Amino acid sequence: MADSSNTDDQPYALFQQEHQGVIQPKRRNPKTLESQRSWLEKNSPAFEIPQALQSHDSENKCMGGVLNDYKKRWPHWLTSDWMDGLTWKTKSASLFMFCATVTSTVALGDVAARETNGRVGITEYLMLQGVAGVGHSLFAACPLAILRPTGPITAFMTDLYALAERMDSINYYSLLSWVGFFVGFYLILIAAFGWSKYIVLCTRFLHDIYAVFVCTIYISDGIIGVVERFDNVEWASAFFAFYLALFCIIFSLGFYYVDRSTILNQRWRHTIADYAVPLAVVLCVTISYSVKDHVEVDRISMPRNFEPTYQDEYTGERRSWYQGLAADDGSSLWVTMLVSLIAAIPIVALFYIDHLFSCILGQKPELGLQKGEYYHSSMFITGVCNLILPMFGLPFVTASLPHSPQFTKALTDYDKSETPWKVIKVHESRVAPMVVYMLCFGGLLVPAVLEKCPLGVVNGILTFVGLQGILPGTGNQLIDRCVLLLTAPSEFVTRDKNQNGYMELPWKRIHLYTAVQLACLAACWGWRFTGPLAIAFPLVVVAFVPLRLVVLPKIFSEEELRLLDSEGDQSASVLRPESKEQELV
């Protein structure tokens, strides 16, 4: 039974119960209802506000939202959060996510080492993922969100190095520590005062755009890695790397969708689908060793010693792990603090969107999680990690797309006898993410294992991860509606309107909405090529919020937006309180 003290939630909850037929509608005074609704309920374009992000009395107090997360999760903490992880599904999902994350983390660490002249490298990237990830999986109320250093974080790391090189009064490690301090401080403030709830101003309109943008970045990085190899190595080696990447993608997709076939029996099909990526990697690595005497194969290069990447070019000594906030090379502390205070703002804007989108998309109702939705505690733990870890020369960290929702799906048992697949059970626990992070950290302890993987396979995995997030039928409605652009309007009626309520609309209105989203996606990609300004691309994403709040309601009716921009069952008439009260008055 809901806590009667949460008076802010009662009007919205009552409307949902009335609409679902749980209780009979009652006449209420519209002015009273209006005064009880929160600012978000009045102004958010979201037709369904996640319960965990609705206003609570406790969230208006400092740390109220964080403590509320822990209060709700505590009954699961010492029991089912561990016991539910003792399944074969945990093993398969952990191996999949390890393959999906460690390769890109190593690739990004190598890029960072080259761009920062060795200040930060693979060792720091893997250590960060291991330490921050284990801490998050232990102490966050939503342990399934995947924390890691992402591509945009690598861009920030290199931009900060370039800034430190241009300003003689700034030391890079001191700048990194102070930026991390302010990023962590801002994120902790966001969590402490419950400001995560304002992410509901970003509806599915923006969720789908951002998810496609991130997935296409992974696809682009994988393809560019293959193409650039033709300029750097012999063509025979480059062609072989291309074939390995292609084989990795084909094998992964084939194994992943084997459940839709009738070969073998159901148990074997499920097992192959669960281990799709690890099986593809093993096959491709085996193929790479079959030609070792004929073609030179480029493989992952790992540091051989468990020590920082940077080595002084004059003395040959490695830097110490702890760098702290103050440098001893005569750099100006006050200048560093002022620059860091400003530089942290676009990073916080990115993390606010990236982290909360990862949590929202990884906890969507249709994914079938049974232990609740949590946001504030995850933001708090991420803030603590960013506050402390950069002082050791480690990069920043945030939740990652598309890995977070993909991890939830990998832990899910589905009934695949019909499309879309029906969720049977999600094996949500703290064991699975901990295994992923410990395996990543283990790459530092046993580097020879990772060094067997060819770079072509790394490119293939990056591309597959991106493809898996945006293939038609995977839950991204922007992609599904892009398919409709190539579909004759006469064929629209053959689709299941109960699955896609927007199919009731005229096809021109559907295509117009899709065109607006594609224009926003093009703006995100275009901003990546603006040189130094590319670091501010989170502000471009933020600009889509007023577009949805102010501009789209002038182009589309409320009913059209309800069908095009709501979560879950699009045909269900999920009314907001003001719509319901109009019926009852």
Buried (B, 14 or more C-beta within 10 A) or exposed (E): EEEEEBEBBEBBBBBBEBBEEEEEBEEBEBEEBBEBBBEBBEEBBBBBBBBBBBBBBBBEBEBBBBBBBBEBBEEBBEEBBBEBBEBEBBBBBBBBBBBBBBBBBBBBBBBBBEBBEBBBBBBBBBBBBBBBBBBBBBBBBBBBBBBBBBBBBBBBBBBBBEBBEEBEEBBBBBBBBBBBBBBBBBBBBBBBBBBBBBBBBBBBBBBBBBBBBBBBBBBBBBBEBBEEBBEEBEEEBBBBBBBBBBBBBEBBBBBBBBBEEEEEEEEEBBBBBBBBBBBBBEBBBEBBEEEEEEBEBBBBEBBEEEBBBBEEEEEEEEBEEEBEBEBEEEBBBEEBBEBBBEBBBBBBBBBBBBBBBBBBBBBBEEBBBEBBBBBBBBBBBBBBBBBBBBBBBBBBBBBBBBBBBBBBBBBBBBEBEEEEBEBEBBBBBBBBBBBBBBBBBBBBEEBEEBBEBBBBBBBBBBBBBBBBBBBEEBBBBBBBBBEBEEBEEEEBEEEEEEEBBBBBBEBEBBBBBBEBBBEBBEBBEEBBEEEEEBBBBBBBBBEBBEBBBEEBEEEBEEEBBBBBBBBBBBBBEBBBBBBBBEEEE
